[in-house]
Amino acid sequence: MTERTEEQKIFHEPIKVVFGGKEFEIEPLVIKESRIWRAKVWEVMVELPKTTKVSSTEPDKFEAALNSMLVSTPDTVINLFFAYAKNLNREEIEGIATETEMAIAWQKVAELAFPLLPGLVKTIAMAAPPKTKPQ
């Protein structure tokens, strides 16, 4: 995967994704729109741990968790993708794209939508007290 240059980021150049062998461009959202979109992503993220920690042997609970992991969550992620990539024709893309292509495109959108995250992680690491070796 080609990393975007600083110039591409600064000048709001679109990212390129491929579906069905055809290239599409996705424009970065402005801060106001991106904030709303990230809140939707958060709503999905906080629910994920609930579906991955099924300790019940009750068929209904297991079936609901499995359905969430295999059906609902991927569809929700696809919905989020198209909520970000508003300029793309969803009907066309769903007719030609594979889920692997969608996963790659999702990763690119996530990198575009969360540009402050790497810097935040570095800041937290710098602010953390140094680890001392046990003696």
SERO-4910 file (N, C-alpha, C, O; in steps of 0.05 Angstrom, whole numbers):
BEGIN
 pado doro    nc1    nc2    nc3   cac1   cac2   cac3    cc1    cc2    cc3    oc1    oc2    oc3
  Met    A     17    -23      0      0      0      0     18     25      0     36     27     16
  Thr    A     13     43    -18     29     67    -20     19     87      1     -4     93      3
  Glu    A     39     98     16     32    117     36     29    145     23     44    151      4
  Arg    A     10    160     33      6    187     22     28    206     31     38    205     53
  Thr    A     36    224     13     57    243     19     45    265     36     21    268     38
  Glu    A     62    281     49     53    303     65     38    323     48     18    334     56
  Glu    A     47    328     23     34    346      5      5    337     -1    -13    353     -2
  Gln    A      2    310     -6    -24    300    -11    -43    304     12    -67    311      9
  Lys    A    -33    301     36    -49    305     60    -56    334     63    -79    341     69
  Ile    A    -36    352     60    -40    380     64    -60    392     44    -77    408     51
  Phe    A    -58    384     19    -75    395     -1   -101    380     -5   -115    383    -25
  His    A   -108    363     14   -134    349     15   -139    332    -10   -161    329    -20
  Glu    A   -117    321    -20   -121    304    -44   -136    279    -36   -132    268    -15
  Pro    A   -153    269    -54   -168    245    -49   -150    220    -47   -128    220    -58
  Ile    A   -160    200    -33   -146    174    -34   -158    158    -56   -180    163    -66
  Lys    A   -142    139    -65   -151    121    -87   -156     93    -76   -139     83    -61
  Val    A   -178     81    -83   -185     54    -75   -193     39   -101   -200     51   -121
  Val    A   -191     13   -100   -197     -4   -123   -219    -24   -116   -217    -38    -96
  Phe    A   -239    -24   -133   -261    -43   -131   -266    -56   -158   -270    -42   -178
  Gly    A   -265    -82   -160   -269    -96   -185   -250    -87   -206   -257    -86   -230
  Gly    A   -225    -81   -199   -205    -73   -218   -207    -44   -227   -192    -36   -245
  Lys    A   -226    -30   -217   -231     -2   -225   -223     17   -202   -230     11   -179
  Glu    A   -209     39   -208   -200     57   -188   -222     78   -182   -234     89   -200
  Phe    A   -225     84   -156   -244    105   -147   -229    124   -128   -210    116   -116
  Glu    A   -239    148   -127   -227    168   -109   -246    175    -87   -270    177    -91
  Ile    A   -235    179    -63   -251    187    -39   -239    213    -29   -216    214    -23
  Glu    A   -256    233    -27   -248    259    -17   -248    259     13   -265    246     26
  Pro    A   -228    272     26   -228    274     55   -251    291     64   -258    311     51
  Leu    A   -263    284     87   -284    300     98   -272    324    113   -249    323    122
  Val    A   -287    345    115   -279    368    131   -282    361    160   -296    341    167
  Ile    A   -270    377    178   -270    370    207   -298    365    218   -303    346    232
  Lys    A   -317    383    211   -344    380    222   -357    354    214   -369    340    231
  Glu    A   -355    347    188   -367    321    179   -352    297    190   -364    277    197
  Ser    A   -325    300    191   -309    278    201   -315    272    231   -315    249    239
  Arg    A   -320    293    247   -326    290    275   -352    273    278   -353    255    295
  Ile    A   -372    279    262   -397    264    263   -392    235    254   -403    216    267
  Trp    A   -376    231    234   -371    204    224   -355    188    245   -362    164    249
  Arg    A   -335    200    257   -320    186    278   -337    178    301   -333    156    313
  Ala    A   -357    194    308   -376    186    330   -391    161    322   -397    144    340
  Lys    A   -398    158    297   -412    134    288   -394    110    290   -403     88    297
  Val    A   -369    114    283   -349     92    285   -346     83    314   -346     60    320
  Trp    A   -345    103    332   -343     97    361   -366     80    370   -362     61    385
  Glu    A   -390     86    362   -414     71    370   -411     41    362   -419     23    377
  Val    A   -399     36    339   -395      8    330   -372     -5    347   -374    -28    355
  Met    A   -351     10    351   -327     -1    365   -334     -9    393   -324    -30    402
  Val    A   -350      6    407   -355     -1    435   -372    -26    438   -373    -38    459
  Glu    A   -386    -33    417   -402    -57    417   -387    -82    410   -395   -104    417
  Leu    A   -364    -80    396   -349   -103    388   -340   -122    410   -344   -146    407
  Pro    A   -330   -112    432   -322   -131    453   -345   -148    464   -340   -171    472
  Lys    A   -368   -137    463   -392   -153    473   -397   -178    455   -406   -198    466
  Thr    A   -391   -176    430   -396   -199    412   -373   -219    412   -377   -242    404
  Thr    A   -349   -210    420   -327   -229    419   -322   -244    445   -306   -262    446
  Lys    A   -337   -236    466   -334   -250    492   -360   -264    500   -374   -256    519
  Val    A   -367   -284    484   -391   -299    490   -383   -323    508   -370   -341    499
  Ser    A   -392   -321    533   -385   -343    551   -410   -361    557   -408   -379    573
  Ser    A   -431   -355    544   -456   -370    548   -458   -393    529   -450   -391    506
  Thr    A   -469   -415    538   -474   -438    521   -503   -438    512   -512   -456    498
  Glu    A   -518   -417    520   -546   -415    511   -546   -410    481   -534   -391    471
  Pro    A   -560   -427    466   -560   -424    436   -568   -397    426   -556   -387    407
  Asp    A   -588   -384    439   -597   -358    430   -575   -337    432   -571   -321    414
  Lys    A   -560   -337    455   -539   -317    459   -516   -322    440   -505   -303    429
  Phe    A   -508   -347    437   -486   -354    419   -493   -347    391   -477   -335    376
  Glu    A   -518   -353    382   -526   -348    355   -527   -318    350   -519   -308    328
  Ala    A   -536   -302    369   -537   -273    366   -509   -262    363   -504   -244    347
  Ala    A   -491   -271    380   -463   -262    379   -450   -269    352   -436   -253    340
  Leu    A   -454   -294    343   -443   -303    318   -455   -286    294   -440   -279    276
  Asn    A   -480   -282    295   -493   -265    274   -481   -237    274   -476   -226    252
  Ser    A   -477   -226    297   -465   -199    299   -437   -199    287   -431   -181    271
  Met    A   -421   -218    294   -393   -219    284   -391   -224    254   -375   -211    240
  Leu    A   -408   -242    244   -405   -250    216   -423   -235    196   -417   -234    173
  Val    A   -445   -224    206   -464   -212    188   -468   -182    194   -463   -165    176
  Ser    A   -477   -176    217   -484   -148    224   -461   -129    224   -462   -108    212
  Thr    A   -439   -137    238   -416   -119    240   -403   -113    213   -398    -90    207
  Pro    A   -398   -133    196   -387   -126    170   -405   -108    154   -396    -90    140
  Asp    A   -432   -112    155   -450    -95    141   -450    -67    153   -451    -47    138
  Thr    A   -447    -65    179   -445    -38    192   -420    -24    183   -421      0    178
  Val    A   -398    -38    181   -373    -26    172   -375    -17    143   -366      5    136
  Ile    A   -388    -32    127   -393    -24     99   -410      1     98   -405     19     82
  Asn    A   -431      2    115   -448     26    116   -431     50    125   -434     72    113
  Leu    A   -413     46    144   -396     68    153   -377     77    130   -372    101    126
  Phe    A   -367     58    115   -349     64     93   -364     83     73   -353    104     65
  Phe    A   -388     75     66   -403     92     46   -413    118     58   -418    137     44
  Ala    A   -416    119     85   -422    145     98   -399    164     95   -403    188     93
  Tyr    A   -375    153     96   -351    170     92   -347    176     62   -343    200     54
  Ala    A   -348    156     46   -344    159     17   -370    165      3   -380    150    -13
  Lys    A   -381    188      9   -408    196      0   -409    199    -31   -430    196    -42
  Asn    A   -386    205    -43   -386    209    -72   -387    183    -88   -390    184   -113
  Leu    A   -383    160    -75   -382    135    -90   -410    124    -94   -428    128    -78
  Asn    A   -413    110   -117   -439     97   -123   -439     69   -110   -427     50   -119
  Arg    A   -454     68    -88   -454     43    -72   -464     19    -88   -453     -2    -87
  Glu    A   -485     24   -103   -497      2   -118   -477    -10   -138   -474    -34   -140
  Glu    A   -463      7   -152   -443     -2   -171   -421    -17   -156   -413    -39   -165
  Ile    A   -410     -6   -135   -388    -18   -121   -396    -45   -108   -380    -64   -110
  Glu    A   -419    -47    -96   -427    -72    -85   -431    -94   -106   -431   -117   -100
  Gly    A   -435    -85   -131   -438   -104   -152   -412   -114   -164   -412   -134   -179
  Ile    A   -390   -101   -158   -364   -109   -170   -342   -114   -149   -322   -127   -156
  Ala    A   -346   -106   -124   -325   -107   -104   -325   -134    -89   -346   -146    -85
  Thr    A   -302   -141    -80   -300   -164    -61   -297   -153    -33   -292   -129    -30
  Glu    A   -302   -170    -13   -299   -160     14   -270   -155     21   -264   -138     38
  Thr    A   -251   -168      8   -223   -162     12   -217   -134      2   -202   -119     15
  Glu    A   -227   -127    -21   -223   -100    -31   -235    -79    -12   -224    -58     -8
  Met    A   -259    -86     -1   -271    -68     18   -254    -65     43   -252    -43     54
  Ala    A   -242    -87     52   -225    -85     76   -201    -67     71   -194    -52     89
  Ile    A   -190    -69     48   -167    -51     41   -176    -22     39   -162     -4     49
  Ala    A   -199    -18     27   -209      9     24   -217     21     52   -212     44     57
  Trp    A   -228      4     69   -235     12     96   -210     22    111   -210     42    124
  Gln    A   -188      7    108   -163     14    122   -154     41    112   -145     58    128
  Lys    A   -156     46     86   -147     72     75   -165     95     86   -155    117     92
  Val    A   -191     90     87   -209    110     98   -203    115    127   -204    138    136
  Ala    A   -198     94    142   -192     98    171   -167    115    174   -166    131    192
  Glu    A   -146    110    158   -122    126    159   -128    155    152   -116    174    164
  Leu    A   -145    159    133   -153    187    125   -170    200    147   -167    224    151
  Ala    A   -187    185    159   -206    196    179   -194    201    206   -204    217    222
  Phe    A   -172    187    212   -159    190    239   -130    199    236   -112    185    246
  Pro    A   -125    222    223    -97    230    219    -83    239    245    -59    239    246
  Leu    A    -98    246    265    -87    255    290    -78    232    308    -63    236    327
  Leu    A    -88    208    303    -82    185    320    -53    179    324    -44    175    346
  Pro    A    -37    177    302     -9    170    306      6    191    324     22    184    341
  Gly    A      0    216    320     12    237    336      3    235    365     19    241    383
  Leu    A    -22    228    369    -32    225    397    -19    202    411    -12    205    434
  Val    A    -15    180    397     -2    157    409     27    164    416     36    156    438
  Lys    A     41    179    399     68    187    405     69    206    430     86    203    447
  Thr    A     49    224    431     48    242    454     44    227    480     56    233    500
  Ile    A     26    208    479     21    192    503     46    177    511     53    175    535
  Ala    A     59    165    492     84    151    498    105    169    510    120    161    528
  Met    A    107    193    500    127    212    511    120    221    539    137    226    555
  Ala    A     94    223    544     85    232    570     85    211    592     85    216    616
  Ala    A     86    186    583     86    163    602    112    163    618    133    169    608
  Pro    A    109    156    644    134    154    660    152    132    649    142    112    639
  Pro    A    178    136    651    196    115    641    193     89    657    189     90    681
  Lys    A    196     67    643    194     41    656    221     36    670    242     40    659
  Thr    A    218     26    694    243     19    709    245    -11    709    225    -25    711
  Lys    A    269    -20    708    274    -49    709    273    -59    738    284    -46    756
  Pro    A    260    -82    742    259    -92    770    287   -100    778    303   -110    763
  Gln    A    293    -95    804    320   -101    814    319   -125    832    340   -133    843
***
